[in-house]
Amino acid sequence: MAVKKQVAEKSVEASLWESANKLRGSVEPSEYKYVALSLIFLKFASDKFEEQRQKLIEGGKSKYLEIPDFYSKDNVFYLNEEFRWSNIVKKSRQDDIALIIDTALHTVEMNNKALREALPDNYFSRLGLDKTKLAALISEIDNIDTTKDKEQDIMGRVYEYFLGKFAIAEGKGKGEYYTPKTIVALIAEMIEPYRGKIYDPCCGSGSMFVQSMKFVEAHNGNKKEISVYGQEYTGATYKLAKMNLAIRGISCNLGDKPASTFAEDQHKDLKADFIMANPPFNQKDWREENELLDDPRWKGYDVPPTSNANYGWILNIASKLGENGVAGFLLANGALSGDDGVEWKIRKQLLNNDLVEAIAILPRNMFYSTDISVTLWVLNKNKKARTVERDGVKVKYRNRENQVLFLDLRQIGEPFEKKYIQFSFEQIKSVAQTYHQWQREGHQKNYSDTPEYCYSATLEEIAAKNYSLVPSKYIEFKNRDEQVDFDTKMRTIQAELKTLLADDAKSKRDLQKLFKELGFEL
């Protein structure tokens, strides 16, 4: 009997990329994600529709199966029979399949207010795709059960993966990074967005909002007590975010159109309770030399330099915080230091204004589209002692004025998909617990500085280090290889060096003596 050879299971993303790659020639690789995600959206909408349909049948409500209100009340899109995924699969090899897909997308958008301006218009017909290759991609997507794993942001994952595969031309060049869900989960567990206004000034595909809502649900919160505000510059990504949020029943205000947060702020008067963001790293030439010089977002600070937008993002975020607002966002590590210049002045002022609460450096290889280590910043508008109700329990915060918690998370994380790193659920809980124990009353008993992990620094200590926010300047590090008395070790090395030099001098004298005995003049 022949032994069946085991084949390594491919990830959803890898399978989709392989199928989409067959479109080469008809579609630029940078367009793959939009082709795939539009189809995944239809599959996702259909899967949720069929799931709701089955619930109606099991609940004895079969006579209501074709009434849209019995779907929309549970944030499910009603789909006409001809636009359901099963019908698209059935007709995938027809000559007019591109038109069928476009019509399905258009009809779903027109019938659902939350999707207005969200779906591509006449996209597949304009692309002129080879119908055989398109059929193969539809077949691949047909194998995805989009409702099986409620924790997965399948659209966000595919978007991130495709960005990574095309990173040189698009992802890295434009600083466009999807935020991995375990990083978003860590931010959510730390800043705890239970209720109020959540803002993301560079919302991308909407993954921050998707994951933050999962946090609310996991802590028995009410999604209706959360208001979502965001902005996105890229037109196609703006549509993707609206699509991604609408299909999950997350109402949002992403502005009237895609636009630059800096040049055309669509939430000028917003004061948010929570901000979660992953701005483009080290964005250059983000404004002209004479632009935004008197922008109210920099009031009280120097104007961020044109050479790098990092501090423009920081000040935009700081300006949007309400009186008790908390922000968790990512930046490239370069924003942590620098001994002079405008960025140093802004960083110094942020610290003197007591906005910075925590700095955590993350492991490398957490993103598909870049392998660099990045930093999680936490800003807090109110670091004074106060009591807040969380999950029906009163939480007492101590006074943390003029204190900053530094965390080094580079030694934690677990591998996934061979070369990438993610945080485990337990690690996220542990890091968030450390942060909360430091924040709250009783911290003397529950929190302690830990070598190679965390340190609570005073503003005085930070000022003494020229306002650097590099965690390794504060967190104690040990020699992992040997326990050494460095003074004794240095004396030993000096003695050995002295002996070595003496031996070297003696060798030279002996050599000179030998040459003389042989009759050579030196």
VOSE-698630 format. One record per residue (C-alpha): residue in one letter; x, y, z. Coordinates in steps of 0.2 Angstrom, whole numbers, plus 5000, padded with zeros to 4 digits. Layout:
BEGIN
AXYZ...
This chain:
BEGIN
M500050005000A500750174995V501050295008K500250465005K501550605005Q501150745017V501050915009A501451065020E499851165022K500051345014S499351495023V497851585016E498951735011A500251625002S498851534992L498051694987W499651774982E500051614971S498351634963A498451814961N500251804954K499451714939L498651874934R500351944930G500252034913S498452084916V498652174933E500152254941P500752164957S500352324967E498552294962Y498452114968K497852154985Y496352254978V495852114966A495951984980L495152094994S493652144983L493251954980I493651914999F492352055003L491051964993K491451795000F491451875018A489751955015S489051795008D489651695022K488951805035F487251815025E487151625024E487551615043Q486151735047R485051645035Q485351475044K484951555060L483251615054I482851445047E483351365064G482351495073G480751445063K480751615053S480951545036K479551655029Y480751805033L482251735023E482051865009I481752015020P483252125021D482752195038F483052025046Y484852035041S485252225043K484652215061D486152105065N487352205054V487252075040F487152135022Y485652065013L486151994996N485051964981E485251784975E486151824959F487551914969R487851784982W489551704982S488851534977N488251614961I489851694957V490751534959K489551444948K489751584934S491651604937R492151534919Q490851634910D491451774898D490551904908I491151864925A492052024927L490352114924I489452004936I490752044950D490652234947T488752224947A488752124963L489952254971H488952404965T487252334971V487852284988E488552464990M486952544984N485852444996N486952475011K487252655017A488852605027L489652555011R489352715001E491052754992A491852604999L491852474985P492752484969D491752554954N491752454938Y493452394943F493552214936S492852264919R494152404917L495552284922G495152164907L495752004917D496051844909K494451744913T495351584916K496551664929L495151754937A494151594939A495651514947L495751654960I493951644963S494151454966E495551484979I494551614988D493051494988N494151385000I494151515013D492951505027T492951685032T491751665048K492651515055D493951605066K493051755074E494751825080Q495551835063D495551995053I495651905036M495552055025G496852145036R498051995035V497951975016Y498152165014E499752155026Y500452005017F500252074999L501052235005G502552135011K502652034995F502752204985A503552304999I505052374988A503952454976E502452504987G502552465006K504252525011G504252664998K502652745005G502952695023E501252595022Y501252465036Y499752355041T499952335060P500052155066K498552105077T499652055092I500352235092V498652305091A498052185105L499552245116I499052435113A497252395117E497652295133M498752445139I497652595135E496052505138P494852585126Y493152535135R492052675130G492152845121K492952915106I494352815097Y495352905084D496652845071P497452985061C498152855048C496952715049G497452615034S496352465032G495552495048S496452355058M496652455073F494752485075V494452295071Q495552235085S495052375097M493252315095K493852135099F494552205115V492952285120E491952125116A493252015126H493052125141N491152125140G491052305134N489752375123K490252425105K488852555105E489752655118I491252675106S491352805092V492652775079Y493552925070G494952905057Q495752975042E496652895027Y497652975013T497652835000G495952824990A496052634988T496452605006Y495152725012K493852615002L494652465010A494452535028K492652575025M492352405018N493252315032L492252405045A490552405037I490652215035R490952205054G489552325059I490752455065S490052625062C491352755058N491752925053L493252925041G492953095034D492153145018K493553085007P495253015007A496453155012S498153195020T497953215039F499253355039A498653455024E496753425026D496353375044Q494553315043H494353305062K494953475067D493953495083L494053315089K494553275107A494753085108D494752975123F495852855115I497052855100M497852705092A498952735077N500352665066P500952815056P502152795041F503952785048N505152925044Q504053005031K505053135021D504453295013W502753285021R502553475020E503353615010E504553735020N503253875021E501753755024L500853725041L501953845050D500553915061D499553755063P498653745079R499253565082W501053625086K500453765097G501753775112Y503053675102D504253705088V503653665070P504153485066P505453485052T505053445034S506453305034N505453185045A503553185049N503853075065Y503553225077G502253295066W501253135070I501653145088L501053325090N499453285079I499053145091A499453245107S498353395101K496853275098L496853205116G495453245128E495753295146N495953115151G496453055134V497752915132A498652865115G499652715110F500552725094L502052655084L503552755078A505252705071N506652705085G507552855078A506252965086L506852915103S508453015103G509553155095D510553275105D510053435097G508853515084V507053535082E506553355086W507553365102K506653525107I504953455104R505353295114K506053395128Q504453495128L503353345128L504253275143N504153445152N502253445148D502153275156L501353195142V502453045139E501952895151A502752745143I504052695130A504152505124I505452445112L504752295101P505652145093R506152145075N505252055062M503452085068F502952165052Y502852075035S503352235026T504852285037D506052195048I506552345059S506252355078V504952495082T504452585097L502752595106W502352765114V501052795126L500452975129N499353015144K498453185146N498153145165K499453065175K498753125192A497953015205R496152975201T494852835201V494052755186E492752625184R493352475173D492152325171G491152385186V492652385197K493452555203V495252565198K496352685208Y497752765199R499252835208N500053005204R501352965190E501853145186N503553175180Q503852985178V504052875163L503952685162F505252605150L504952425143D506152325133L505152185124R506452125112Q506751965121I504951905121G503851855107E503551685098P503951635080F502551615067E502651575048K504551535050K505351705050Y504151825059I503851865077Q502151895087F501651905105S500751765113F499151805123E500051765139Q501451885134I500252025130K499352005147S501052005156V501652165148A499952255151Q499952195169T501752265172Y501152435165H499552435175Q500352385191W501552525189Q500152645185R499052595200E499052615219G500052485228H501352495214Q502752485228K502152305232N501652255214Y502852335203S504752335203D506152385191T506752225182P508452205174E508252185155Y506452215155C505752375164Y506252535173S505252685180A506252845177T506053015184L506053165173E507553225182E508453065177I507853085159A508453265159A510153205165K510253095149N509853245138Y508053195136S508353035127L506952905127V508052755122P507552615135S509252545136K509952705144Y508852665159I508452485160E509852385168F510752255157K511752105164N513152015156R512351845151D513951755148E514851775165Q514651855181V516151975182D516952095194F517352225181D518652315192T519552145196K519452095177M520152265171R521652245183T521952065177I521852125159Q523052275162A524252155171E524152025156L524452175144K525952235154T526752055154L526352045135L527252205131A528752155142D528851995133D528752075116A530252195121K531252045127S530951955110K531552115101R533152115111D533451935109L533251955090Q534452095089K535751995099L535551855087F535751965071K537352035079E538051865083L537751815064G538751975059F537352085053E537352265057L535652335063
